[in-house]
Amino acid sequence: MPVRRRLRPVSALTTTALVAGSFAGLLQLSSGSVFGAPATNGSRAAERTPSHEAKGTDGKTVRRAANEGAEPVRTPDVSVAQIVAHPDDDLYFMNPDTAQSIRSGRPLTTVYLTSGEADGVNAPRGAAERPLPDKAGFAAARQNGIRAAYAEMATGSRTSPWDRVSIPTVGGGAAELDTLRAAPQISLVWLQLREAGAISADRPHSLNGLWNGRVPVLASQRATGTPVATDFTYSKHQVIETLTGLLKRIRPTFVRMQDPTPGLHAETGTFTDHQDHLYGARFAQAALERYAAASGSRPHFGVQNYLGYPTGSLPHTLDPESADAKLRTLRTYAWSDGINDCADPAGCGDLKVSARPSGPGWTQTVRYARGTSTSWVQRDTDGALHAFSVLDGRLAVWTKPADTAAGWRGPVLLPGEGLDSGVTSVRLPDGRIAVFGTRTTIGGSARSYGREVVTTEQTARGGAFGPWRSLGTPEESDARGTSDISAPTVAVDGTGRATVVVRDSAHRLTARDRRPDGDWSPWRQLSGPAAEAVYGDPVATTDAAGRAHVFAGTAATVLTWSQQHPGAPLDGPRPTGLPATTLALNASPSPEGEGVRLWFRKPASGDLRTADLPGTGGGSASQVTELAGGVAGFGPVGGGPGMLAVRSRTGVLATAPEALGRAGRGGVTGTGTAGGGRTSATAPLWTLQNFLFSGAPAGVVDGVAAVGLDGQLHWTPAVR
């Protein structure tokens, strides 16, 4: 599948990074610094070029917007912070996003909460010969492995040197700060707190015990050779204050963190993810809440959560080339070759994972815990466009007036804190727009933690948005399921009936309906007792006949719930006959008549697939059209009737005319079934943009919107 190249000069460094990523698109790389060191690579020209709050992503588009009278403003520099529990959580669960940020040349700081000392034995699991336990030494070995992995991703050499210093923390302790000398925009911060040492076992002296008040303080576990000179302890408040202080120092425009609500195993009631991952993410949430509320000037920031252990048992999302690159990085971290090039008696990596650096499928996949909605751009009845995202834990709104000569305006942040990433929007029958999402309440005690579905809607057509209204949660309590509900999806049928649907912690779909008087019905289960477990975020749409449809992925297929006629209850689940997907779905009314068109990705490939389903929900999907090769990547297929938009293998936005899907159906030869797939005869021509973005793209017939890691709305007009 050919890729259209942007005709612009690139530096030798940029070319090298792209060859390493084996992708034919051209990116403009630039860099900055986080902790005061000057940038040493990339182009600074892009930072000096006036841009727009909502802008095109190539020079031609930006110039056209300027001619249309949009007021030029400076785009904030991208600065990414990653907060993880253990050394290697970033490599297993955030890559390839981590590597893409490194290649971009922009500042990246990873904060490790614990030392990951485990039992202190740095040897392959099950090894016949095991050294004596040395927790400080094993912590040092894991640090060495992380430094080698980051250096290799940034410079090609795992022995590229680091500068290591101790810095005081707001919590009264000290942290180790490592800066890559050849690329000082890359920093690692080690808080060196004690880890739990077990996935679910009762370990009070842990982040879990500290969060839940079982211990008053948590002690440090310093690594051998760390510049941090003395031990210390932190209370719960001091951990939050320490992270808040680091955020003030980093000033991120984007934060990556682990999943604070991964759920529990139904059979055993134990955590599906490591307890350090869960409670480390909650400490990060609390710090982000405090950072967002702090006075003073700072850039807006977005947040992305990543699924941990459970992602390995779900369909793999990465194409073979991306998975191999991720595995190479883990082998470096694991010190798989045994060469002692770090000159540290503690070891140069984590030998516990050296026998199986891929983990249980973790290097073959990456999955966002939420933020996959493609329904966050809406057109109102007057023709104006509205885009919605979450910045600083609040709803950010951009508006583009109906006058096509006017640019986007915003963002305007609405009142109401604690919003999670991943909002969706719908247009109500009277023309008003409603936005739905989830909100996390942290509160003053561990028992206060919880997540609920919330909604806000315009008070009048084209008017301001009213206060947030809680729709509650289908969960009994946080203790019962760690508040594990998906982002909501919403369908409005031909009678005006709105239905909001979420996946609960038992992996069932639950729903509430909006009654004619504006009130909402109680939560009810959509999944039957024998229904397969569903994962990820469900998606909803309404077909041309006004019937609502909901889709959710299982590990093996896609299930559907649909109305027999507008106003009827959602009926299901029904099988679609579709093959396994990567769980990131996009549903829209079929452009070819009645029914629904579903877009999804082929597991372990990144290739795009699409199929049509009948409007009555009584039949299986059509044969699958497969658009093979080209952009790979992961995540849902976004865009509108005029253009498809996806995350490419290198993380940048890739767009192509939506007509390629229809052309593929007409140009396919041979036979196949919904499970077997069919391949487009004409490979689509993809256009690569030049920015990394968060969540999923969304769009309408005019073009595609995506929120960059700079917290800005990037708009790519449809090709006329």
Buried (B, 14 or more C-beta within 10 A) or exposed (E): BEBBEBEEEBBEBBEEBBEEBEBBBBBBBBBBBBBEBEBBBBBEEBBEEEBBBBBBBBBEBBEBBBEEEBEBEEBBBBBBBBBBBBBBBBBBBBBBBBBBBBBBBBBBBBBBBBBBBBEBBBBBEEEEEEBEEBBBBBBBBBBBBBBBBBBBBBBEEBBBEBEBEBBEBBBEBBBBBBBBBBBBBBBBBBBBBBBBBBBBEEBEBBBBBBBBEBBEEBBBBBBBBBBBEEEBBBBBEBBBBBBBBBBBBBBBBBBBBBBBBBBBEEEEEEBBBBBBBBBBBBBBBBBBBBBBEEEEEBBBBBBBBBBBBBBBEBBBBBBEBBBEBBBBBBBBBBBBEEEEEBEBEBBBBBBBBBEEBBBEBBBBBBBBBBBBBBBBBBBBEEEBBBBBBBBBBBBBBBBBBEEEEBBBBBBEBBEBBBBBBBBBBBBBEEEBBBBBBBBBBBEEEBEEBBBBBBBBBBEEBBEEBBEBEEBEBBBEEBEEBBBBBBBBBBBBBBBBBBBBBBBBBBBBBBBBBBEEEEEBEEBEBBBEEEBBEBBBBBBBBBBBBBBBBBBBBBBEBBBBBBBBEBBBBBBBBBBBBBBBBBBBBBBBBBEEEBBBBBBBBBBBBBBBBBBBBBBBBEEBBBBBBBBBBBBBBBBBBBBBBBBBBBBBBBBBBBBBBBBBBBBBBEBBEEEBBBBEBBBBEEBBEBBBBBBBBBBBBBBBEBBBBBBBBBBBBBBBBBEE
